[in-house]
């Protein structure tokens, strides 16, 4: 399907046919980036997108341990009470 780049104020834009939007199932907010010879439109990702899956993968590989060993402080030894 072809379309034309049109003038919108001082910018340029394209009209995306409804049938393409329906097929893509895009939400209201999208991300746009350029690659040589193309513009890519994709669903916007929220903050920390993919972190849950990455944490699960780290756990499966046994890589989710603390990096530093526990060290007691004076507070731990003298003040803190269970």
PyMOL Python script that loads the backbone (N, CA, C, O; Angstrom):
from pymol import cmd

cmd.read_pdbstr("""\
ATOM      1  N   UNK A   1       0.848  -1.164   0.000  1.00  0.00           N
ATOM      2  CA  UNK A   1       0.000   0.000   0.000  1.00  0.00           C
ATOM      3  C   UNK A   1       0.900   1.236   0.000  1.00  0.00           C
ATOM      4  O   UNK A   1       1.820   1.338   0.811  1.00  0.00           O
ATOM      5  N   UNK A   2       0.637   2.152  -0.892  1.00  0.00           N
ATOM      6  CA  UNK A   2       1.438   3.371  -0.997  1.00  0.00           C
ATOM      7  C   UNK A   2       0.674   4.541  -0.402  1.00  0.00           C
ATOM      8  O   UNK A   2      -0.557   4.563  -0.388  1.00  0.00           O
ATOM      9  N   UNK A   3       1.426   5.505   0.084  1.00  0.00           N
ATOM     10  CA  UNK A   3       0.865   6.767   0.557  1.00  0.00           C
ATOM     11  C   UNK A   3       1.873   7.856   0.226  1.00  0.00           C
ATOM     12  O   UNK A   3       2.973   7.562  -0.242  1.00  0.00           O
ATOM     13  N   UNK A   4       1.514   9.091   0.461  1.00  0.00           N
ATOM     14  CA  UNK A   4       2.411  10.202   0.153  1.00  0.00           C
ATOM     15  C   UNK A   4       2.783  10.932   1.435  1.00  0.00           C
ATOM     16  O   UNK A   4       2.012  10.967   2.394  1.00  0.00           O
ATOM     17  N   UNK A   5       3.957  11.503   1.437  1.00  0.00           N
ATOM     18  CA  UNK A   5       4.373  12.370   2.535  1.00  0.00           C
ATOM     19  C   UNK A   5       3.740  13.731   2.272  1.00  0.00           C
ATOM     20  O   UNK A   5       3.917  14.313   1.201  1.00  0.00           O
ATOM     21  N   UNK A   6       3.005  14.228   3.254  1.00  0.00           N
ATOM     22  CA  UNK A   6       2.273  15.484   3.080  1.00  0.00           C
ATOM     23  C   UNK A   6       2.779  16.529   4.057  1.00  0.00           C
ATOM     24  O   UNK A   6       3.412  16.208   5.063  1.00  0.00           O
ATOM     25  N   UNK A   7       2.490  17.786   3.745  1.00  0.00           N
ATOM     26  CA  UNK A   7       2.868  18.895   4.610  1.00  0.00           C
ATOM     27  C   UNK A   7       1.812  19.041   5.705  1.00  0.00           C
ATOM     28  O   UNK A   7       0.614  19.089   5.426  1.00  0.00           O
ATOM     29  N   UNK A   8       2.275  19.111   6.958  1.00  0.00           N
ATOM     30  CA  UNK A   8       1.401  19.352   8.110  1.00  0.00           C
ATOM     31  C   UNK A   8       2.046  20.498   8.882  1.00  0.00           C
ATOM     32  O   UNK A   8       2.950  20.274   9.686  1.00  0.00           O
ATOM     33  N   UNK A   9       1.583  21.732   8.640  1.00  0.00           N
ATOM     34  CA  UNK A   9       2.226  22.896   9.239  1.00  0.00           C
ATOM     35  C   UNK A   9       3.647  22.999   8.737  1.00  0.00           C
ATOM     36  O   UNK A   9       3.887  22.961   7.531  1.00  0.00           O
ATOM     37  N   UNK A  10       4.607  23.132   9.666  1.00  0.00           N
ATOM     38  CA  UNK A  10       6.021  23.188   9.284  1.00  0.00           C
ATOM     39  C   UNK A  10       6.648  21.809   9.212  1.00  0.00           C
ATOM     40  O   UNK A  10       7.829  21.684   8.890  1.00  0.00           O
ATOM     41  N   UNK A  11       5.875  20.771   9.505  1.00  0.00           N
ATOM     42  CA  UNK A  11       6.380  19.400   9.505  1.00  0.00           C
ATOM     43  C   UNK A  11       5.870  18.653   8.279  1.00  0.00           C
ATOM     44  O   UNK A  11       5.197  19.222   7.420  1.00  0.00           O
ATOM     45  N   UNK A  12       6.194  17.405   8.217  1.00  0.00           N
ATOM     46  CA  UNK A  12       5.676  16.499   7.197  1.00  0.00           C
ATOM     47  C   UNK A  12       5.077  15.304   7.903  1.00  0.00           C
ATOM     48  O   UNK A  12       5.448  14.998   9.036  1.00  0.00           O
ATOM     49  N   UNK A  13       4.162  14.632   7.251  1.00  0.00           N
ATOM     50  CA  UNK A  13       3.531  13.481   7.854  1.00  0.00           C
ATOM     51  C   UNK A  13       2.981  12.533   6.813  1.00  0.00           C
ATOM     52  O   UNK A  13       3.022  12.807   5.614  1.00  0.00           O
ATOM     53  N   UNK A  14       2.467  11.416   7.288  1.00  0.00           N
ATOM     54  CA  UNK A  14       1.801  10.458   6.418  1.00  0.00           C
ATOM     55  C   UNK A  14       0.449  10.111   7.020  1.00  0.00           C
ATOM     56  O   UNK A  14       0.269  10.170   8.236  1.00  0.00           O
ATOM     57  N   UNK A  15      -0.488   9.754   6.174  1.00  0.00           N
ATOM     58  CA  UNK A  15      -1.775   9.243   6.636  1.00  0.00           C
ATOM     59  C   UNK A  15      -1.675   7.728   6.605  1.00  0.00           C
ATOM     60  O   UNK A  15      -1.316   7.138   5.586  1.00  0.00           O
ATOM     61  N   UNK A  16      -1.996   7.109   7.725  1.00  0.00           N
ATOM     62  CA  UNK A  16      -1.936   5.655   7.798  1.00  0.00           C
ATOM     63  C   UNK A  16      -3.358   5.123   7.670  1.00  0.00           C
ATOM     64  O   UNK A  16      -4.217   5.461   8.485  1.00  0.00           O
ATOM     65  N   UNK A  17      -3.616   4.310   6.674  1.00  0.00           N
ATOM     66  CA  UNK A  17      -4.965   3.772   6.507  1.00  0.00           C
ATOM     67  C   UNK A  17      -5.402   2.952   7.727  1.00  0.00           C
ATOM     68  O   UNK A  17      -4.595   2.264   8.352  1.00  0.00           O
ATOM     69  N   UNK A  18      -6.681   3.040   8.046  1.00  0.00           N
ATOM     70  CA  UNK A  18      -7.244   2.366   9.200  1.00  0.00           C
ATOM     71  C   UNK A  18      -6.997   0.863   9.146  1.00  0.00           C
ATOM     72  O   UNK A  18      -6.740   0.243  10.179  1.00  0.00           O
ATOM     73  N   UNK A  19      -7.071   0.272   7.963  1.00  0.00           N
ATOM     74  CA  UNK A  19      -6.878  -1.174   7.845  1.00  0.00           C
ATOM     75  C   UNK A  19      -5.472  -1.575   8.315  1.00  0.00           C
ATOM     76  O   UNK A  19      -5.310  -2.625   8.937  1.00  0.00           O
ATOM     77  N   UNK A  20      -4.461  -0.757   8.027  1.00  0.00           N
ATOM     78  CA  UNK A  20      -3.101  -1.056   8.496  1.00  0.00           C
ATOM     79  C   UNK A  20      -2.994  -0.906  10.007  1.00  0.00           C
ATOM     80  O   UNK A  20      -2.361  -1.724  10.675  1.00  0.00           O
ATOM     81  N   UNK A  21      -3.619   0.148  10.547  1.00  0.00           N
ATOM     82  CA  UNK A  21      -3.597   0.335  12.000  1.00  0.00           C
ATOM     83  C   UNK A  21      -4.287  -0.829  12.703  1.00  0.00           C
ATOM     84  O   UNK A  21      -3.820  -1.298  13.740  1.00  0.00           O
ATOM     85  N   UNK A  22      -5.399  -1.293  12.137  1.00  0.00           N
ATOM     86  CA  UNK A  22      -6.107  -2.431  12.729  1.00  0.00           C
ATOM     87  C   UNK A  22      -5.249  -3.686  12.692  1.00  0.00           C
ATOM     88  O   UNK A  22      -5.216  -4.442  13.663  1.00  0.00           O
ATOM     89  N   UNK A  23      -4.558  -3.916  11.589  1.00  0.00           N
ATOM     90  CA  UNK A  23      -3.703  -5.099  11.467  1.00  0.00           C
ATOM     91  C   UNK A  23      -2.524  -5.037  12.427  1.00  0.00           C
ATOM     92  O   UNK A  23      -2.125  -6.058  12.987  1.00  0.00           O
ATOM     93  N   UNK A  24      -1.965  -3.850  12.622  1.00  0.00           N
ATOM     94  CA  UNK A  24      -0.799  -3.696  13.501  1.00  0.00           C
ATOM     95  C   UNK A  24      -1.175  -3.734  14.969  1.00  0.00           C
ATOM     96  O   UNK A  24      -0.321  -4.012  15.811  1.00  0.00           O
ATOM     97  N   UNK A  25      -2.427  -3.463  15.298  1.00  0.00           N
ATOM     98  CA  UNK A  25      -2.914  -3.457  16.683  1.00  0.00           C
ATOM     99  C   UNK A  25      -2.048  -2.556  17.577  1.00  0.00           C
ATOM    100  O   UNK A  25      -1.663  -2.941  18.680  1.00  0.00           O
ATOM    101  N   UNK A  26      -1.756  -1.365  17.082  1.00  0.00           N
ATOM    102  CA  UNK A  26      -0.935  -0.418  17.832  1.00  0.00           C
ATOM    103  C   UNK A  26      -1.773   0.311  18.873  1.00  0.00           C
ATOM    104  O   UNK A  26      -2.941   0.614  18.629  1.00  0.00           O
ATOM    105  N   UNK A  27      -1.184   0.593  20.034  1.00  0.00           N
ATOM    106  CA  UNK A  27      -1.893   1.397  21.037  1.00  0.00           C
ATOM    107  C   UNK A  27      -1.849   2.870  20.637  1.00  0.00           C
ATOM    108  O   UNK A  27      -1.301   3.224  19.593  1.00  0.00           O
ATOM    109  N   UNK A  28      -2.425   3.715  21.470  1.00  0.00           N
ATOM    110  CA  UNK A  28      -2.442   5.150  21.179  1.00  0.00           C
ATOM    111  C   UNK A  28      -1.039   5.758  21.181  1.00  0.00           C
ATOM    112  O   UNK A  28      -0.760   6.671  20.405  1.00  0.00           O
ATOM    113  N   UNK A  29      -0.164   5.262  22.041  1.00  0.00           N
ATOM    114  CA  UNK A  29       1.198   5.811  22.130  1.00  0.00           C
ATOM    115  C   UNK A  29       2.170   4.868  21.438  1.00  0.00           C
ATOM    116  O   UNK A  29       2.207   3.672  21.727  1.00  0.00           O
ATOM    117  N   UNK A  30       2.956   5.420  20.522  1.00  0.00           N
ATOM    118  CA  UNK A  30       3.908   4.624  19.757  1.00  0.00           C
ATOM    119  C   UNK A  30       5.284   5.271  19.812  1.00  0.00           C
ATOM    120  O   UNK A  30       5.426   6.447  20.147  1.00  0.00           O
ATOM    121  N   UNK A  31       6.285   4.481  19.477  1.00  0.00           N
ATOM    122  CA  UNK A  31       7.655   4.973  19.328  1.00  0.00           C
ATOM    123  C   UNK A  31       7.979   4.971  17.842  1.00  0.00           C
ATOM    124  O   UNK A  31       7.551   4.089  17.098  1.00  0.00           O
ATOM    125  N   UNK A  32       8.729   5.957  17.431  1.00  0.00           N
ATOM    126  CA  UNK A  32       9.098   6.103  16.033  1.00  0.00           C
ATOM    127  C   UNK A  32      10.607   6.251  15.953  1.00  0.00           C
ATOM    128  O   UNK A  32      11.194   7.080  16.647  1.00  0.00           O
ATOM    129  N   UNK A  33      11.232   5.444  15.105  1.00  0.00           N
ATOM    130  CA  UNK A  33      12.665   5.637  14.879  1.00  0.00           C
ATOM    131  C   UNK A  33      12.991   5.386  13.412  1.00  0.00           C
ATOM    132  O   UNK A  33      12.246   4.723  12.691  1.00  0.00           O
ATOM    133  N   UNK A  34      14.116   5.931  12.999  1.00  0.00           N
ATOM    134  CA  UNK A  34      14.513   5.870  11.598  1.00  0.00           C
ATOM    135  C   UNK A  34      15.620   4.846  11.400  1.00  0.00           C
ATOM    136  O   UNK A  34      16.529   4.720  12.220  1.00  0.00           O
ATOM    137  N   UNK A  35      15.523   4.128  10.309  1.00  0.00           N
ATOM    138  CA  UNK A  35      16.574   3.240   9.823  1.00  0.00           C
ATOM    139  C   UNK A  35      16.807   3.644   8.370  1.00  0.00           C
ATOM    140  O   UNK A  35      15.933   4.261   7.761  1.00  0.00           O
ATOM    141  N   UNK A  36      17.945   3.315   7.810  1.00  0.00           N
ATOM    142  CA  UNK A  36      18.181   3.711   6.412  1.00  0.00           C
ATOM    143  C   UNK A  36      17.049   3.227   5.498  1.00  0.00           C
ATOM    144  O   UNK A  36      16.801   2.027   5.382  1.00  0.00           O
ATOM    145  N   UNK A  37      16.375   4.173   4.858  1.00  0.00           N
ATOM    146  CA  UNK A  37      15.327   3.854   3.908  1.00  0.00           C
ATOM    147  C   UNK A  37      13.972   3.529   4.504  1.00  0.00           C
ATOM    148  O   UNK A  37      13.063   3.135   3.774  1.00  0.00           O
ATOM    149  N   UNK A  38      13.807   3.685   5.837  1.00  0.00           N
ATOM    150  CA  UNK A  38      12.512   3.359   6.425  1.00  0.00           C
ATOM    151  C   UNK A  38      12.292   4.079   7.748  1.00  0.00           C
ATOM    152  O   UNK A  38      13.246   4.462   8.426  1.00  0.00           O
ATOM    153  N   UNK A  39      11.042   4.257   8.100  1.00  0.00           N
ATOM    154  CA  UNK A  39      10.630   4.716   9.427  1.00  0.00           C
ATOM    155  C   UNK A  39       9.947   3.537  10.097  1.00  0.00           C
ATOM    156  O   UNK A  39       9.139   2.850   9.473  1.00  0.00           O
ATOM    157  N   UNK A  40      10.257   3.301  11.333  1.00  0.00           N
ATOM    158  CA  UNK A  40       9.683   2.165  12.061  1.00  0.00           C
ATOM    159  C   UNK A  40       8.787   2.705  13.165  1.00  0.00           C
ATOM    160  O   UNK A  40       9.210   3.527  13.978  1.00  0.00           O
ATOM    161  N   UNK A  41       7.553   2.238  13.184  1.00  0.00           N
ATOM    162  CA  UNK A  41       6.573   2.609  14.202  1.00  0.00           C
ATOM    163  C   UNK A  41       6.287   1.362  15.013  1.00  0.00           C
ATOM    164  O   UNK A  41       5.956   0.317  14.453  1.00  0.00           O
ATOM    165  N   UNK A  42       6.413   1.463  16.342  1.00  0.00           N
ATOM    166  CA  UNK A  42       6.110   0.315  17.195  1.00  0.00           C
ATOM    167  C   UNK A  42       5.461   0.785  18.475  1.00  0.00           C
ATOM    168  O   UNK A  42       5.569   1.953  18.849  1.00  0.00           O
ATOM    169  N   UNK A  43       4.791  -0.126  19.141  1.00  0.00           N
ATOM    170  CA  UNK A  43       4.120   0.198  20.396  1.00  0.00           C
ATOM    171  C   UNK A  43       5.145   0.738  21.391  1.00  0.00           C
ATOM    172  O   UNK A  43       6.248   0.207  21.516  1.00  0.00           O
ATOM    173  N   UNK A  44       4.763   1.795  22.090  1.00  0.00           N
ATOM    174  CA  UNK A  44       5.655   2.383  23.089  1.00  0.00           C
ATOM    175  C   UNK A  44       5.806   1.413  24.248  1.00  0.00           C
ATOM    176  O   UNK A  44       4.844   0.768  24.665  1.00  0.00           O
ATOM    177  N   UNK A  45       7.000   1.319  24.753  1.00  0.00           N
ATOM    178  CA  UNK A  45       7.283   0.452  25.896  1.00  0.00           C
ATOM    179  C   UNK A  45       7.386   1.308  27.144  1.00  0.00           C
ATOM    180  O   UNK A  45       7.978   2.387  27.128  1.00  0.00           O
ATOM    181  N   UNK A  46       6.805   0.817  28.218  1.00  0.00           N
ATOM    182  CA  UNK A  46       6.854   1.536  29.475  1.00  0.00           C
ATOM    183  C   UNK A  46       8.215   1.429  30.135  1.00  0.00           C
ATOM    184  O   UNK A  46       9.071   0.661  29.695  1.00  0.00           O
ATOM    185  N   UNK A  47       8.409   2.205  31.197  1.00  0.00           N
ATOM    186  CA  UNK A  47       9.677   2.101  31.930  1.00  0.00           C
ATOM    187  C   UNK A  47       9.858   0.690  32.466  1.00  0.00           C
ATOM    188  O   UNK A  47       8.892   0.046  32.874  1.00  0.00           O
ATOM    189  N   UNK A  48      11.064   0.223  32.466  1.00  0.00           N
ATOM    190  CA  UNK A  48      11.438  -1.084  32.982  1.00  0.00           C
ATOM    191  C   UNK A  48      10.795  -2.243  32.210  1.00  0.00           C
ATOM    192  O   UNK A  48      10.621  -3.337  32.746  1.00  0.00           O
ATOM    193  N   UNK A  49      10.443  -1.985  30.938  1.00  0.00           N
ATOM    194  CA  UNK A  49       9.893  -3.037  30.098  1.00  0.00           C
ATOM    195  C   UNK A  49      10.908  -4.169  29.984  1.00  0.00           C
ATOM    196  O   UNK A  49      12.072  -3.922  29.669  1.00  0.00           O
ATOM    197  N   UNK A  50      10.495  -5.383  30.230  1.00  0.00           N
ATOM    198  CA  UNK A  50      11.362  -6.545  30.092  1.00  0.00           C
ATOM    199  C   UNK A  50      12.160  -6.900  31.326  1.00  0.00           C
ATOM    200  O   UNK A  50      12.847  -7.921  31.338  1.00  0.00           O
ATOM    201  N   UNK A  51      12.090  -6.079  32.374  1.00  0.00           N
ATOM    202  CA  UNK A  51      12.880  -6.361  33.572  1.00  0.00           C
ATOM    203  C   UNK A  51      12.442  -7.656  34.244  1.00  0.00           C
ATOM    204  O   UNK A  51      13.289  -8.411  34.722  1.00  0.00           O
ATOM    205  N   UNK A  52      11.155  -7.931  34.293  1.00  0.00           N
ATOM    206  CA  UNK A  52      10.667  -9.140  34.965  1.00  0.00           C
ATOM    207  C   UNK A  52      11.214 -10.387  34.273  1.00  0.00           C
ATOM    208  O   UNK A  52      11.683 -11.315  34.933  1.00  0.00           O
ATOM    209  N   UNK A  53      11.152 -10.404  32.951  1.00  0.00           N
ATOM    210  CA  UNK A  53      11.688 -11.547  32.211  1.00  0.00           C
ATOM    211  C   UNK A  53      13.190 -11.693  32.387  1.00  0.00           C
ATOM    212  O   UNK A  53      13.698 -12.809  32.497  1.00  0.00           O
ATOM    213  N   UNK A  54      13.898 -10.579  32.415  1.00  0.00           N
ATOM    214  CA  UNK A  54      15.348 -10.624  32.615  1.00  0.00           C
ATOM    215  C   UNK A  54      15.684 -11.151  34.006  1.00  0.00           C
ATOM    216  O   UNK A  54      16.639 -11.911  34.165  1.00  0.00           O
ATOM    217  N   UNK A  55      14.908 -10.754  35.014  1.00  0.00           N
ATOM    218  CA  UNK A  55      15.145 -11.243  36.376  1.00  0.00           C
ATOM    219  C   UNK A  55      14.884 -12.742  36.465  1.00  0.00           C
ATOM    220  O   UNK A  55      15.631 -13.461  37.128  1.00  0.00           O
ATOM    221  N   UNK A  56      13.834 -13.217  35.808  1.00  0.00           N
ATOM    222  CA  UNK A  56      13.551 -14.648  35.810  1.00  0.00           C
ATOM    223  C   UNK A  56      14.665 -15.432  35.122  1.00  0.00           C
ATOM    224  O   UNK A  56      15.052 -16.503  35.590  1.00  0.00           O
ATOM    225  N   UNK A  57      15.176 -14.904  34.020  1.00  0.00           N
ATOM    226  CA  UNK A  57      16.274 -15.571  33.320  1.00  0.00           C
ATOM    227  C   UNK A  57      17.532 -15.599  34.175  1.00  0.00           C
ATOM    228  O   UNK A  57      18.239 -16.607  34.201  1.00  0.00           O
ATOM    229  N   UNK A  58      17.824 -14.497  34.882  1.00  0.00           N
ATOM    230  CA  UNK A  58      18.981 -14.472  35.787  1.00  0.00           C
ATOM    231  C   UNK A  58      18.825 -15.508  36.891  1.00  0.00           C
ATOM    232  O   UNK A  58      19.787 -16.188  37.246  1.00  0.00           O
ATOM    233  N   UNK A  59      17.624 -15.629  37.432  1.00  0.00           N
ATOM    234  CA  UNK A  59      17.373 -16.606  38.494  1.00  0.00           C
ATOM    235  C   UNK A  59      17.578 -18.032  37.960  1.00  0.00           C
ATOM    236  O   UNK A  59      18.181 -18.869  38.631  1.00  0.00           O
ATOM    237  N   UNK A  60      17.080 -18.296  36.769  1.00  0.00           N
ATOM    238  CA  UNK A  60      17.231 -19.631  36.180  1.00  0.00           C
ATOM    239  C   UNK A  60      18.698 -19.989  35.972  1.00  0.00           C
ATOM    240  O   UNK A  60      19.073 -21.158  36.064  1.00  0.00           O
ATOM    241  N   UNK A  61      19.530 -18.982  35.692  1.00  0.00           N
ATOM    242  CA  UNK A  61      20.969 -19.220  35.508  1.00  0.00           C
ATOM    243  C   UNK A  61      21.743 -19.148  36.817  1.00  0.00           C
ATOM    244  O   UNK A  61      22.956 -19.358  36.829  1.00  0.00           O
ATOM    245  N   UNK A  62      21.054 -18.852  37.927  1.00  0.00           N
ATOM    246  CA  UNK A  62      21.732 -18.737  39.217  1.00  0.00           C
ATOM    247  C   UNK A  62      22.548 -17.469  39.353  1.00  0.00           C
ATOM    248  O   UNK A  62      23.505 -17.433  40.127  1.00  0.00           O
ATOM    249  N   UNK A  63      22.192 -16.430  38.620  1.00  0.00           N
ATOM    250  CA  UNK A  63      22.955 -15.184  38.625  1.00  0.00           C
ATOM    251  C   UNK A  63      22.276 -14.091  39.431  1.00  0.00           C
ATOM    252  O   UNK A  63      22.584 -12.914  39.248  1.00  0.00           O
ATOM    253  N   UNK A  64      21.356 -14.454  40.322  1.00  0.00           N
ATOM    254  CA  UNK A  64      20.613 -13.430  41.061  1.00  0.00           C
ATOM    255  C   UNK A  64      21.044 -13.342  42.525  1.00  0.00           C
ATOM    256  O   UNK A  64      20.235 -13.030  43.400  1.00  0.00           O
ATOM    257  N   UNK A  65      22.293 -13.612  42.777  1.00  0.00           N
ATOM    258  CA  UNK A  65      22.793 -13.526  44.154  1.00  0.00           C
ATOM    259  C   UNK A  65      23.386 -12.138  44.396  1.00  0.00           C
ATOM    260  O   UNK A  65      23.647 -11.388  43.455  1.00  0.00           O
ATOM    261  N   UNK A  66      23.592 -11.812  45.667  1.00  0.00           N
ATOM    262  CA  UNK A  66      24.211 -10.533  46.006  1.00  0.00           C
ATOM    263  C   UNK A  66      25.656 -10.519  45.541  1.00  0.00           C
ATOM    264  O   UNK A  66      26.336 -11.544  45.596  1.00  0.00           O
ATOM    265  N   UNK A  67      26.123  -9.388  45.093  1.00  0.00           N
ATOM    266  CA  UNK A  67      27.498  -9.280  44.615  1.00  0.00           C
ATOM    267  C   UNK A  67      28.485  -9.113  45.765  1.00  0.00           C
ATOM    268  O   UNK A  67      29.611  -9.605  45.697  1.00  0.00           O
ATOM    269  N   UNK A  68      28.066  -8.425  46.815  1.00  0.00           N
ATOM    270  CA  UNK A  68      28.934  -8.195  47.963  1.00  0.00           C
ATOM    271  C   UNK A  68      28.509  -9.094  49.115  1.00  0.00           C
ATOM    272  O   UNK A  68      27.322  -9.355  49.307  1.00  0.00           O
ATOM    273  N   UNK A  69      29.473  -9.558  49.868  1.00  0.00           N
ATOM    274  CA  UNK A  69      29.158 -10.357  51.045  1.00  0.00           C
ATOM    275  C   UNK A  69      28.613  -9.448  52.136  1.00  0.00           C
ATOM    276  O   UNK A  69      28.928  -8.259  52.188  1.00  0.00           O
ATOM    277  N   UNK A  70      27.790 -10.026  53.005  1.00  0.00           N
ATOM    278  CA  UNK A  70      27.211  -9.255  54.099  1.00  0.00           C
ATOM    279  C   UNK A  70      28.305  -8.859  55.083  1.00  0.00           C
ATOM    280  O   UNK A  70      29.145  -9.680  55.454  1.00  0.00           O
ATOM    281  N   UNK A  71      28.290  -7.605  55.501  1.00  0.00           N
ATOM    282  CA  UNK A  71      29.205  -7.131  56.539  1.00  0.00           C
ATOM    283  C   UNK A  71      28.372  -6.489  57.641  1.00  0.00           C
ATOM    284  O   UNK A  71      27.474  -5.690  57.376  1.00  0.00           O
ATOM    285  N   UNK A  72      28.682  -6.846  58.857  1.00  0.00           N
ATOM    286  CA  UNK A  72      27.955  -6.284  59.994  1.00  0.00           C
ATOM    287  C   UNK A  72      28.455  -4.883  60.293  1.00  0.00           C
ATOM    288  O   UNK A  72      29.633  -4.571  60.118  1.00  0.00           O
ATOM    289  N   UNK A  73      27.543  -4.056  60.743  1.00  0.00           N
ATOM    290  CA  UNK A  73      27.911  -2.711  61.175  1.00  0.00           C
ATOM    291  C   UNK A  73      27.751  -2.638  62.688  1.00  0.00           C
ATOM    292  O   UNK A  73      27.236  -3.566  63.311  1.00  0.00           O
ATOM    293  N   UNK A  74      28.194  -1.531  63.273  1.00  0.00           N
ATOM    294  CA  UNK A  74      28.021  -1.338  64.703  1.00  0.00           C
ATOM    295  C   UNK A  74      26.542  -1.350  65.071  1.00  0.00           C
ATOM    296  O   UNK A  74      26.159  -1.869  66.120  1.00  0.00           O
ATOM    297  N   UNK A  75      25.725  -0.782  64.210  1.00  0.00           N
ATOM    298  CA  UNK A  75      24.283  -0.797  64.434  1.00  0.00           C
ATOM    299  C   UNK A  75      23.786  -2.243  64.524  1.00  0.00           C
ATOM    300  O   UNK A  75      23.020  -2.589  65.423  1.00  0.00           O
ATOM    301  N   UNK A  76      24.228  -3.082  63.585  1.00  0.00           N
ATOM    302  CA  UNK A  76      23.816  -4.490  63.603  1.00  0.00           C
ATOM    303  C   UNK A  76      24.261  -5.187  64.886  1.00  0.00           C
ATOM    304  O   UNK A  76      23.498  -5.946  65.482  1.00  0.00           O
ATOM    305  N   UNK A  77      25.481  -4.932  65.301  1.00  0.00           N
ATOM    306  CA  UNK A  77      26.050  -5.648  66.441  1.00  0.00           C
ATOM    307  C   UNK A  77      25.581  -5.116  67.790  1.00  0.00           C
ATOM    308  O   UNK A  77      25.405  -5.902  68.722  1.00  0.00           O
ATOM    309  N   UNK A  78      25.371  -3.805  67.925  1.00  0.00           N
ATOM    310  CA  UNK A  78      25.127  -3.224  69.245  1.00  0.00           C
ATOM    311  C   UNK A  78      23.709  -2.682  69.452  1.00  0.00           C
ATOM    312  O   UNK A  78      23.202  -2.726  70.573  1.00  0.00           O
ATOM    313  N   UNK A  79      23.071  -2.183  68.424  1.00  0.00           N
ATOM    314  CA  UNK A  79      21.814  -1.472  68.608  1.00  0.00           C
ATOM    315  C   UNK A  79      20.598  -2.299  68.189  1.00  0.00           C
ATOM    316  O   UNK A  79      19.598  -2.337  68.906  1.00  0.00           O
ATOM    317  N   UNK A  80      20.675  -2.942  67.067  1.00  0.00           N
ATOM    318  CA  UNK A  80      19.530  -3.661  66.525  1.00  0.00           C
ATOM    319  C   UNK A  80      19.129  -4.827  67.430  1.00  0.00           C
ATOM    320  O   UNK A  80      19.972  -5.600  67.886  1.00  0.00           O
ATOM    321  N   UNK A  81      17.832  -4.932  67.675  1.00  0.00           N
ATOM    322  CA  UNK A  81      17.321  -6.050  68.467  1.00  0.00           C
ATOM    323  C   UNK A  81      16.198  -6.724  67.691  1.00  0.00           C
ATOM    324  O   UNK A  81      15.364  -6.061  67.075  1.00  0.00           O
ATOM    325  N   UNK A  82      16.193  -8.028  67.732  1.00  0.00           N
ATOM    326  CA  UNK A  82      15.136  -8.786  67.054  1.00  0.00           C
ATOM    327  C   UNK A  82      13.942  -8.869  67.918  1.00  0.00           C
ATOM    328  O   UNK A  82      12.939  -9.468  67.529  1.00  0.00           O
TER     329      UNK A  82
END
""", "prot")
cmd.dss("prot")
cmd.show_as("cartoon", "prot")
cmd.util.cbc("prot")
cmd.orient("prot")
